[in-house]
Amino acid sequence: MRLQSAGRTVTGDHAIYDLDTRVLKFTGGIWASTPTGEVDRRDSLEYQDGPRLRSRAANATVVQTDRRVRADTMTGHFQRQAGGKLDLVRLEADGNVELKTPDTYATSNKGGL
């Protein structure tokens, strides 16, 4: 399954959209690319549409230039701006969180930005 929109691509082995909850769930072999980075979400990826978009990933790694964050579960909360642009307003990471930069390595059970 491949989903593309302006500057974004998501691929996965399977995808299901629930009309009642407005949740799109990708499973298996998931990879996403955005204008600001790449995401490798090995288990599952969910998008919930609405006034605020939520993205939840299991066993996720996010790479942005020279920064890498990995966690058992990550949830990104987005707000839609004028013209449809999405801004990340909060990122939550839970379970076996690792943060790597060129000069830093940190671990935690939970984190948020």
Summary of the structure (lengths in Angstrom):
residues: 113
radius of gyration: 13.9
end to end distance: 30.3
largest distance: 45.7
contacts: 308
relative contact order: 0.14
helix: 3%
strand: 77%
